């Protein structure tokens, strides 16, 4: 087994580095060297257009011609980036004879150093190397880390760098300093930087320095939209929050696939509401958030769809604000957007719908507050949440207030999930069709001419199910101008 490589971050500012080669690969290496403040010396018979421009601008020097040993005079590092194995071998051998570290691109055996895959956030750099054996694995890990680390980490390193002398003076003993950093990184400073509140973050750091490492870190709550169920629809910020959480309070409708993306050792508590079984009262959810946040935990309140679209997120933030608990919000893809997209239904369309209304109809009280005259207007799309139990009333009210009985509808059950079903028909038969197909919650109702496009634009899962008998007066929208 070969010896492990020694990881090293080199300061190349103002130092000459030889790059042999003038093509696309050499161009990428030169770009990285310029970013590091190095002085690239390129040697090649010809240059790519970009390298030639850099040479004209004086950012790099160019030795035109074929490799000669003198090219390595006065340089600190060597990179061979040609497609000629003989040239690459000659460069590596000459560098070795001069005790210069050399990298031969895509040839670990000839290289005395490797260029790692890099994740960069300001002054923070994470280097990943497979020792030249499996560079694609290093690149894969880099992509994973890119998704987990936002740019606030660079701001955090910059802030701590500016205060480094004061931190060392305040905590000269390593153990104390380590405990201080552990508490600081679990506290408010990283959150404030994510929220672009740089001055508040610096003030919080100053406060932490004055209190010392014994001060307990304050807990926080992050409201996170989990989307409709497909984990591919989670945002990067949602993934980051879920991977930092100590406690996750999740709705019943958050899918197992989404929960599998969360931190493995986080405490998970289901706080869903269900008309058929166990439900957690909203005040009990509030109490759980307060309990864990006051214990210094990072709490994620994981809600299906988006927290602010029929998710009671506003009520929860008002409660947290009233109790002095710091919070963040990560939006999610709401059911109307996801169910429509995964059903091939454009919610707006220049020929058929110039407006969109989001409506909830989960109980009689909410039905009584709806503006039926406005909802029954033509040339708009209605997206109805939590309305499975009230379909007959919804249909009757819309028709009574002027919406045409032959208006198309689509019921999307388990939208954006493996088991998604789409059932279509016309408004007059809405309740009967739903009963025939035994539609169950969660399901979203889409009413409007655009719903008829589900059959023509279907792309995900099983094809839409049509009504057993379709009235003859239903005409599908003209697809020639689909937008």
PyMOL commands that set and color helices and strands:
alter all, ss='L'
color gray80, all
select helices_A, chain A and resi 24-35+49-56+69-72+85-97+108-110+135-148+152-162+164-170+174-185+188-194+198-211+231-233+236-244+256-259+282-294+313-322+335-342+364-368+372-375+388-400+427-436+449-454+479-481
alter helices_A, ss='H'
color red, helices_A
select strands_A, chain A and resi 16-20+39-44+61-64+77-80+101-104+117-121+124-128+220-225+247-250+267-270+298-303+326-330+355-360+380-385+408-413+421-426+443-447
alter strands_A, ss='S'
color yellow, strands_A
deselect
rebuild
show_as cartoon
